[in-house]
């Protein structure tokens, strides 16, 4: 299944949608990012995406797809 998130990975894609296949997500976690906390979606192909949504929001979206 696919979820729609808000990409915050780099300045060229800020606030743009990113669609991620939940079957490819290895982990979702928070990390400190320039004085704040960022939500990171890490995929099995070793790509990671910083997204605007909170950790709880992403986990809820994933669980709703299952």
C-alpha atoms as one frame of an Amber mdcrd trajectory, in Angstrom:
protein
   0.000   0.000   0.000   1.033   3.594  -0.580   0.941   6.471   1.904   1.277
  10.155   1.085   3.693  12.151   3.220   5.227  15.632   3.035   8.854  15.616
   1.930  11.269  17.705   4.009  14.480  15.951   2.920  16.178  18.881   1.194
  15.448  22.475   0.131  14.559  21.508  -3.442  11.592  19.390  -2.358  10.303
  21.100   0.788   6.575  20.673   1.293   6.179  18.493  -1.801   4.266  15.230
  -1.514   6.129  11.947  -1.441   4.367   8.622  -1.914   5.977   5.673  -0.140
   5.078   2.014  -0.478   4.555   0.756   3.085   5.879  -2.674   2.077   9.303
  -1.042   1.579   9.515   0.706   4.956  12.105  -0.823   7.270  11.719   1.654
  10.136  10.279   4.990  11.186  11.994   7.011  13.876  12.708  10.487  15.205
  16.098  12.186  15.308  17.381  15.586  16.283  17.652  17.897  13.295  19.063
  21.419  13.753  17.557  21.959  17.189  14.245  20.247  16.502  12.999  16.699
  16.058  12.507  15.227  12.588  10.591  12.116  11.566  12.608   9.795   9.337
  11.205   7.025   7.140  13.931   4.502   6.336  13.280   2.075   3.486  14.700
  -1.367   2.709  16.616   0.012  -0.293  18.622   2.203   2.136  16.858   5.437
   1.150  15.657   7.638   3.958  13.158  10.454   3.861  12.643  13.245   6.364
   8.943  14.024   6.472   6.795  16.732   8.029   4.370  14.314   9.699   5.018
  13.203  13.261   6.170   9.711  14.150   2.705   8.900  15.511   1.003  10.120
  12.320   3.229   7.985  10.091   2.740   4.889  12.246  -1.039   5.455  12.203
  -1.016   5.727   8.397   0.999   2.522   8.072  -1.310   0.646  10.453  -4.398
   1.830   8.585  -3.021   0.301   5.379  -2.582  -3.165   6.881
